[in-house]
Amino acid sequence: MTNHESAYTGYLLVHFIGEQPDGEQVYFSYSEDGLFWKDLNAGLPVLRSELGEQGVRDPFVVRSPKDGKFYLIATDLRIASGKGWGNAVNEGSRDMIVWESSDLVNWSSPWSVTLAIPGAGCLWAPETVYDEAADEFLVFWASATTDLGESERKHKIYSSRTKDFRSFSPAERYIVRDNHIIDTTIIESNGAYYRYSKDETTKNIRVERGTSLDKEAFTNVNAPVLEALLGVEGPQIFKFNDREEWCLIVDRFAEGKGYLPLVTSDLASGDFRVLEDGQFDLGKSKKRHGGVMPITAEECARLIAAFGDGHQILPGQFADPDIAKFGDKYYIYPTKDGFNGWSGTQFHVFSSDDRRLWKDEGLILDLATDDVPWAIGSAWAPAIATRNGKYYYYFCGKEKSGVSAIGVAVADTPIGPFRAEPEPLITMTMMKRLGIKMGQTIDPSIYIEEDGTAYMLFGNGDGAIVQLGDDMVSVIEDTMANIDGLHDFREAVTVLKRGGLYHFTWSCDDTGSENYHVNYGTSESLYGPVNYHYTVLEKNKDKDMLGTAHHSIMREPGRDQYWIAYHRFVTPLTRFTEGKGFHRETCLGELFFGEDGLMKKVEL
């Protein structure tokens, strides 16, 4: 991998939220960029401990390179029980609570391990780092103990070693200073180890650099910006997935503000930059001392499926989804998003067995290569159809003239490989020649009539329809016409037939507007005119769902059941202050019809 390539595409933050009821359990949050976070599981705990103190704080999650499993460890402590901090320091649990998982979604029951030495007053903020040289994990935590020559308890960092988080070596002192020390975290980079610890006496963070994990291998690193931050604890350090920068988050416990990110491009320098408000968003719940772990796209998808908001289904930025079902599997064909001016060039396809967990099946076309001879970019708004064992993929791209056109590619399977036809199928030149009103030739959708005849609906500014040839890669030009009655039409018209009526839906306003929405109408004719009824999909500001449109509708084969795929602005909405129409994410919901035979408004 190069410096800017990574197997990881997102981040998981495990944390607790405070001393309120249920606050001292394990919460999950998810981020795609490491700075803007979404609360998972509707802001409720994902994991609970009924062991020991019946609550946990300071959770930390680690990926094991040994067995492919994940281990989550935490402090056995619940201040909300009312025993107070004095009891927690001097008479608290000496146990660490542990969970195990193979997929970040399904977790074992917790177990406790007594690690702190006899007489220790507590075991706080356990963390771990994999020691590649020793092929085992170094686990470390803070305990308040009294050594010879000490008149009262002092917090020190202790450590132990394990291979399986069940059997541990005896605890030994790891960091001892004149001042109290708690909350240590460690990261490796380029063969060096960096330790960040809270000085419990001065209430700030200190940094050390080591040539190994040996307790004698570390020397101090001057970090003036970090040392000047007072009233902070719970440091967590992680590398950004897409660049040579690191993010250190510190819990502003004294101000009650939760985590604050700091960024550096050189760990050895100790030089950190404090991010300003607006440059990060930790989500709706207050994030207290936890741990951050980079995760893969597959792991992101699993977390969204299990603990997401019930709307977003694809991790990352994707828009204009076309949903279909072939055999027992569902497929979504979206626009790859996140590019200024919608300038992306690649198309991906996703598959699912249950409409919840989606797998990226990979790249199927790239308009920046020779995959599509006539196109130079702007890979937008695809649609899929099948006939006679072949799969036909209709997509938008710009010709060398800079004008948008619709092309088609053919494959033997729903995931390709797709082979594009050498020339576009629908162009603006064709529109002018045939006298079809049209702003841009974009946004195809495919409708198959009951007799098997295939039609394409498309258009921007004005909607149009045309019959496809039997080969599915040509059009019958004298069947092309504009569709009248598409009230406030902008783009992305679709149609389905139910109850003897043709049900049309189309997108209105602009994809860059939070008011982007879907209108609905019916007709007794596939060619219209359409009788407009009302809006069926629109924003819900209370749920941060804006720009909800450019959709597709799929009927469950053999059933009167329907699904609507669409996109919305990327959440959290604070992540992008400008160009939200370039930054969209794909959602899915169920679509219903009423007793009157008309489509019901989609509930968000």
N, C-alpha and C positions, 0 to 999 in steps of 0.2 A: 504493500500500500504506500502511496505517497503521503506527504505530510497532511494533505487535505482530503484524504480518502479514509473512510472508517466503516467498519461493519455496523456501527451504531448510528441510529437515526433519531433517537429520542432519549428521554431521561425519566427515571422513576425517583420520586422523593417520598420516603417513608418518614413519618413524623408524628408527634402528638400535638394537641392544640391548646392545652392549658389545664388548670386545676378544676374546671367546672365538671359536673357530672358527665361521665363518658369521655372527658377530655384527655384522660391519661390512658388511652388505648392506642392502637396503631392505625394511622390514617395514610392513605395513598394519594399522591398528586402526580400529574403527568405533564411533561413539557416536550415540545418539539425543538426548542432552541436553547433551553437551559435557563431562560430568564423570565419567560411568561408561562405561568402554570395554571392547570385546570384541576380543581378538586375532583377526585374520583369517588365513586360509590355515593353520589348525592351528598358528599360532605360528611358521611357517617363512617364509623370505624370499619376497617376491613378485617382486622384481627383483634381478638380480645383475650385477655388473660384472667382466668379465675384462680390462678395459682398464687401462692404466697400472699403478697399485699393486694392481690386482685386488681392490679392496674400496672401499666408499664409506661415508662418515659424513655426518651433518648434512643429510639429504635435505629438500627443500622442494618443495611442489607448488603450482601456480598455475593458475587458470582464465583462458584468454585471451579477452577480449571481442572480439578482432579476428577470430579464425577458429574459435571454438568448441572449440578443442583444449585439452588439458592438457599442461603441461610440468613435468617433475620434474627438479630439478637437485641435485647433491650434490658433496661434497668427495671428490676422488680421493685416498684415504688408507686404509691398512690397518695399524694399529698391531700387530695380531696377527702380522704378518710378521716382527717381531722387530727392526726397524731402530731403534726407540726414538723418544722424543719429540724429542730433540736433532736427529736427522736430519729428523724431520717438520717442525720449525720452520725449519731452516737449509738443508736440501737436498731438501725435499719437492716434490711435483708442483705445477706452475703451471697445471694443467688443471682444468676443471670438467666433470663428467660430466652428460650430458643424455639424458632419455628423452622421448618424445612419445606421446600417446594421444588418441583421440577419444571414449573412453567409460570411462576409468579401469580397464578390465579388460584390454584388448588394447594392449600397449605395443610401441613400436618397439625395435629394437636400440639400445643406447646409443651415443652419440658423444661425443667429447671436444673441448673447445675450450680453447685456451691463452689465458687472459685476463690472468694476473698478469704484471707487468712483468719484463723481463729482470733477473736478479739477485735477484728475490724468492725468499724461502725457502719459500714455501707459498702455497696458495690455500685458505682455510678457510671453511666455513659460508656458501656462496653463497646469497643470497636475491634475490627480485625483487619489485617492486611496479609496477603499471601506472600510467604517467603519462598521464592522460587529456588534459591540455593539449598534450602533445607527441605523443600517439598512438603511444607506444612504451613498452617496459619499461625501467625502471632496474634493473640488476643490480648487486649490491654484495657484497663479501666482505672477509675479512681477509687481509692479507699481511704477513710480517715483512720489512722493508726497512731499509736504512741510507741516510739522506739526508745531505746536507752538514751538518756540525756535529754529527752523531751518531757516537758511538764504537762503538756496537753496534747490532744489529738491534732494531727496535721494531715491534710490531704496529700497523697502521693499517688503516682501512677504505678500500678502493678501489671504484670504480664504473665501469660501462660501460653503453652503451645498445644495445638491439636491438629489432627488430620480429619476428624469426622464430627466435631462439635458435641461429642458425647464423652470421649475420654480426653483428659487434659493433664498436662504436666503440673507439678506443684507451682503455686504462685511465687513470684519473686519480684523484688523492687525493680522498676524499670526507669522511672524518672523521679528523682528526689531533689528538691531545691530548698532554699531558705524559706521561700514563700509557699503558701498552699498552692497546689496545682490540680486542676481537674480538666475534663473534656479535651482529651487528646485525639487528633485525627492525623493519619499518615497517608501520603501519596508518593508513588514512585515515578520518576521521570529520568530517562537517559542514564540509568544506572545509579542514580542518587535517590535518597529518601528525604522527604520534607515533613517535619512534624509541626503541627499547629496545636497549641495548648492554651487553655485559659489560666492566667495567673489569678487565683482565687483571692489573693490579697489585694492586688491593684485593680482587678476586674477588667483586664484587657487581654489581648492575645499575643503570645510570644511564638517566634518561629525558630526552628533549628534545621540544619542540613546534615545528613549522615551518609557515609559511604557504604553502610550496610544497616541492617536493623538491630545490630548489637547496641546495647545501651550506652556503651562507651564511644560509639562511632560518631556522635553528633556534636556539632558546634553551633553556636548562636548565629543567626542571620539578622542583620539590622533591618527592621521593617517599620520605619517611622510613621507612615500613614496608619498602619494597622495598630501599632502600639498607642497611637493617640486616640483611638476609639475606646472610650470607657463605657462600662456598663454593658458589655457584650459577653457572650459565651457560646457554647455549642458550635465551634467552627467546623465547617465541612468544605472540602476542596475537591473539585473535579475538573477534568479537562473538557473543553468544548469539542464536540464530535467533528466539526468541520474546519477547525483552524488551530493554530498553535497559540492558544490562549487558555488560561485557567480561570475558573470562577471560585472564589472563596465566599461562602455565605456565613454570616455570624448572627446569632440570635440577640436582638436588642432587648434583653430581659428587663433592664432598668427602666426603659421607656415604655415597655409593654407593646412594642411595635412589630414583634416577630423578626423574620430574617431580613438582612440587608446584604446585597451582593457587592463584592469587590472583584476587580479583574486585573490580571497581570499577564504579560507576554513573556515573562522571565522569572521563573520560580526562584532561581538562585539570587536574583537581585533584591528580593524582598520588597520590590516597588509595586504597590497596589493602587488602583484607582477606584474610588468610591463611586458607585453608580447613583445617578440622581433619580428622584421620583419621575416616573414616566418612562424610564429606561428598563423597568422591570415590573412584574406584577406577580405576586406570590399567591394569587387566588383569593377566594372569598373568605376562607377560614384563616385564622392566624396560625402561621407555621412556626412551631416551636422545635427545639433541638431534634434533629433527625439525621438521615443519611441520603445521599444522592448516588444513583448508579446509572451509567449509560446503558441503553437497551437497544435491541435490534428492531427493525421494522416489524418482524413477526411478533416480537414480544409487545411492541406498541399495539398491534392489532388485537392481541389477546386481552390486554388490559382495557382497551376501549370496548371490546365486546362484552367483557365481564363486568366492568365497573364504570363504563361511560355514561353519557347523559341520555342514552336511548335514542339519539338522533344520529350523531356522527357514526359512520361505520368504517371509513378508511382513514388510517393515520396519514398525516402529511397533507399537502395541498393538491387537491384534485377537484375538478368542476365538471359541469355538463354531463352527468352520468347517464349512460344508456344501460338499462337492466334487462336481462333476458334469462331464460331457463332452457337448458339443453340437456335432455336426459334427467338425471337426478341432481344436477348441479346448477347453481345460479352463477351468473357472470355479470360483471359491471365493466363497461368500457367508458372511461372518463377522459377529460382533458387534463394533462399534467400542468399544474398551475404554479404560481409564484414568480412569474416573469413579467417585468415591466412591459406594458403594451401587449400583453398576451403573446409573447414572442417565443414560447416554448416550441420545441421541435419533435418531442417524443410522445408516443402513445404506449400506455401499459394496459393490461387486462388483469382483473381480479376475479377469483373464484371463491365460492362458498358452498358448503353443504347445508347450512342452516340460516342463511341471510344475516347472521350475527358476526361470525368470525370469517374474515376475508383474507385470502392469500394473494399476494402479488405474484402473478405468473410470469411477470417480466415484460421486457420491451418487445413490442410487436411491429412497430414501424418508427423510423426516424427520418423526418423530413430534411434533416441537415446532411443526410448521406444520399447514396444512390438508390436507397429503398424506393423512393418516389421520384422518378425522373423529371416530372413536370413541376415539382414543388420546391420552394426554397425556404419554407418555414411557416410559422403561425399554425401549429397543429391544434385544431379546435374541434370540439363538438362532434364526436363520432356516433355511429349507429351500427347495429349488427342485424343480420338476417341469415336464414339458412334455407337451402333448397337442394334436394337430391344429394344429400350427403356432403355438400359444400357449404362453407361459411363465407358470407359476403360482408365486408367491413367498409362502411361509407364514412368518409372523414373530410374535414376541411383543411385546406392549405392555401398558401399564396403562390400564385404563378410568378415567374420572373418579372412580370410587369408590376408586381405588387398588388394585384387584384385577387381577391379570394375566389376559390373554386372548390367544387366538391369532387373528390376522387373515390375510387373503389379498389379494394384489394381482396384477394381470394385465398382461402386456406382449407385444408382438409380437417382441421380441428378448431374448436372455439378459441384456442390459445395460439394458433398459428403453427408453423411460420406462415405469414401472410405475404402474398406476392401482389404488388400493386400493378394496376393497368398503366400502360405507358403514358396515357393521356387522361385529363380530367373528364368526368362524366357530365358535370353541370358547370357552365361558365357564364359570366356576365355577357360575353359576346353572343351566346345562345339566347339569353334573355332579350337582348336588343333585337336580334333577328326575328324572334317569335312574338315580339310585342308584349312581353311579360313585365309588369311593373315589379321592380326589385331594387332594394338598396345594396345588398350583398348576397351572393349565392353562398349561403352558409347554413348550418344547423339542419342536417338531414334527419328525418325519422322515417321508419319503414312501417307500412301497414299492409297486411296480407288479407285480401278479401276472402270471403267464405268459399269462393270457387277457386282459390289459389292464386288469383292475379295479384301481383305485387305492385305497390305504389310507393313513391317517395314524396313526402311533404318537406318543404324547406323554405328558407327565405329570411330576410331581414328587411324591415320597413314595410314590406308586403309579403304575405304568405302565398305559396303556390303548391300545386300538386301535379305529378306526372306519373304515368304508368311505366313501369320498368319492363324491359324486354324479358323474354323467357330465359335468357342467359344471365340475367340479373346484373350485367355489367354494361347495359345500354338502356336508352330511354326511347319511348315512342313519342316523338316530338309533337305530333298532332293531338296528343292527349293532354298536353300541358296547358294549365290555366291558373289564373289567380283565384284565391278563395275569398269570397266576399263575406262580410259580417264578423270578421275577427276584430272585435272592438278593442281599440287602443293597442293593436298588435305591434310588437317589436321584433320577436324572433321565436324560434324553437316551437313550432306548431306540431302537435301530435294528434292522433285520432284512434279511437277504439269503437267497436260496435257492440251494443248491448241493448236488448229489448227492442230490436228493430230500429233503434236510433244510432246515429253516428255522434259520438261524444268527442268534441274538440277541446283541446287545452293549448294555451300558448302563453309565452312570457311577455311581460309588459314593463315599461320604463327602461332603465339601463342597468346592466349587470354591475356597474359601479355604484349604484344607488341602493341605499338601505331599503327603499320601497320597491325594488324589483320583485314582481309577484306574478302569479299565474291566473289567468282568466279562463272562463269555461262557457261553452255554448254547445248547442246540439243542432243537428240537421237531419232531414230524412234522406239527404243525398250526400254521397261522399264528396262531391264537388261543391257543396253548399247551395245556396247561401246559409251561413251559420246564424242561428238565433242566440245572441249573447244572453247569459243568465246572470253570472256573478263571479266574484273572485273566489277561487277554491284553495289557494295557497298564498299566504302573505306573512309578513314578519310578526314576531312576538318579542317585543322589546323587553318584557319582563324576564324572558328566558335567554336574552342576548342572541336571539335568532334573527339576523338581518340579511337582506338580500336573498330571500328564499325563493328561488325559481330555477329556470333552465332544467327541466325535469324530463323524466320518461316514466311511462306507466306500463306495468307488466301484469297480464292476467295469469294467474296460476293455472297451468294446463288442466282442463277438465273440471275446473271449479269456478264458481262465481266469487272469486277472491282476487284482490288487486293490490299491487305494491307501487308506491311512487318514490322514485329516486330523484334527488334534487341537490342543489348546493346552497350554501350560506356563506357569509363572511367568516373567515378564520376566527376562532375563539381561543383565548379571551380576546375580546374586541380591542383591548388596549395594545395588543401586540403590534398592529400596524395602524399608524395614525393617518397615513395617506395611502391611496391606491388600493383600497380594500377590495375593489373589483378584480385586482390581479391576485388576490390572496383568498382563496375559497376552499371549503372542505365539503366532502360529500356526505349526504344524509339519506336515510331511508325511513319510510313510514307506511302504514297500511292505509288504503283508500277504500271508502265505503260508498254505497249508493243507498238512497232513501226509498221509502215506500212509493214515492212519486216517480221513481225511476231515474231521478237525477243524481248527479254526483254530489256527495256531501263535502263541505269544507274540511280540509285536512286540519286536525287538531294538533297544535304544537305545544 
